[in-house]
């Protein structure tokens, strides 16, 4: 059976489902490390996790902008509830971005995100 030709919104949703797992993994690992009081080299691990969060956050930001820029005219087939589906996807991705930002502030509260982008 040939693969379905998904429109841009449905493709973005599939991409988001994959990214959701990355977001959940990095947040889970970060929280686990933050709670571990016996960890050696904790400062190095926190910096590494901060960088991981930043990398995933950049992916989330790219996807968020991609979804925001989609229009109903780009869809090969008319989708019922297109606007609602798009808004739901934007909100879902925005939540991940906020979760990553909050996690990053817990990992290294005194770090400035832009310094890691250099």
Secondary structure, DSSP 8 states (H G I E B T S, - for coil): -------HHHHHHHHHHHHHHHHHHHHHHHHHHHH-SS-TTHHHHHHHHHHHHHHHHHHHHHHHHHHHH--GGG-SS--TTHHHHHHHHHHHHHHHHHHHHHHHHHH-TT--HHHHT-
